[in-house]
Amino acid sequence: MFWPVPVYLPLLLSAVPALAAPWAGRRLPPRAGAWATVCAAVVAAGTWATGPAVLAFTSVGQVPLVAAQGAVVGGCAEG
């Protein structure tokens, strides 16, 4: 699999609840709609925080001081 796909795909998929929210808001009862909206917002926020964090931690692993702490062969950590 092309490497950016696992990082950027969740960011794109988190837009689905934003597109579905108006439809769900009109068709669900108020209580269920509120719960669905809050749950979708939490999932979307988690995805938006996780994607950049994965990129940041990967960049931190390239710092020579950090990279010296673990054995990395061919881009994969040996464990």
Summary of the structure (lengths in Angstrom):
residues: 79
radius of gyration: 18.6
end to end distance: 22.4
largest distance: 56.1
contacts: 162
relative contact order: 0.10
helix: 72%
strand: 5%
